[in-house]
């Protein structure tokens, strides 16, 4: 009987290890200019565009206000709202946005200026 319990525990540990490795491999790493769909807590989807990766370990991105009931597979950024909000998240927590890359476009220097410009007090 003890051998069956030991074999069961080993099988469970192997299954957990395989699942953890699969999730690590599925993580999406941000790239400058990358366009991603993200899943919000309410189950709706948004679009973000990565502007830059900082040396301090942050991802700076534009968060477009449009919401989608399903994750878009393709998207034309030019039709998105022209007032995206600037956000940042730690690079190691980027995967918590549940991102899926759907494209990559050049980062416009004006987009970067907006987040580098000091805020008026």
Buried (B, 14 or more C-beta within 10 A) or exposed (E): EEEEEEEEEEEEEEEEEEEEEEEEEEEBEBEBBBBBBBBEEEEBBBBBBBBBBEEEEBBBBBBBEBEEEEBEEEBEBEEBEEEBEEBBBEBEEBBEBBBBBBBBEEBEEEBBEEBEEEEEE
